Amino acid sequence: MENFITGHLLGKNVDVYCGGSDKFKGTIVACADGVLTLETKKGLYTHIAINKIIAIWTAKAEEEKVSSAAHKKSKKH
């Protein structure tokens, strides 16, 4: 998984699911030695053991989420 992350997701904003309520969000800033490092919007770093990751996917930009929500609201009225 480390090669996939560094080859395809490095520098991207992602959601990482590790099971149960363990879900992390951030931008991938590093992935080495079995550890994924995310930077949050607040500038904090989260380090996740790669062997604990169940799923990882790219997250939509916040602007896209807001735009989409606004569009859906306008359709309801």
N, C-alpha and C positions, 0 to 999 in steps of 0.2 A: 504494500500500500504506500510505503514511503516514496518509491519511485513514481507512482501515479500522482501523488500529491505534488511532489516537486516538479514533475513534468507538465502537469495540466492545471494545477490549482494555486500555485505559488503567487502571492500578490492579490488573490481574489477574495472577495467577501463571501464567507461561507457560514452555514449552520452545520454543527457537528452533533450527532446523536450517539450517546454512549449507553442507552438503556434507561428504563424508568423515567425519572424526571431530570436526568442528566443530559441537558442540551446546552450547547455553547454557541455563541455567535462572535464573529470577528473576522479580521483580515489575516490571512496566512502570511506570516513574516519569516517563518523558518520551519524546517522539517528535517531533523537529523537525529541519529542515534536513538531511534524509536520514540521520539518526542515531537509532537506537533505544537507549534507556538502560534497563538492567535493574538492580535492586538485589538482591543475593544475600542469603541468610539471615544471612550474616556481616556484612552492612552494607556490603559492597563494591559498587562500580558497574562494570558492563560496558557499553561503548559499541560498538554494532554498526552497520556501514554497511547501510542498508536494502536497497540494491541487491545485497547478498550473501546476503540471506535467501532460502532455497528454500521453507521451510515454517515455520509458527508455529501452535501450538495451546495451548489452556489446559491447565494441568497440574492433576491432582487434588491436593487438599490432602493433606499428609503423613498426617494422621489417617485419611483415607479409605484410603490405601495400607496403613497398618498394620492397620486394621480388616479390610480385605479379605484381607490375607495371613493374619491370625489366623483368619478365617472359613474360608478354604481349608484351613488346617492342621487345624482341628477336624473338617472333613468327611472327611479322610483317615484319621483314627483311629477 
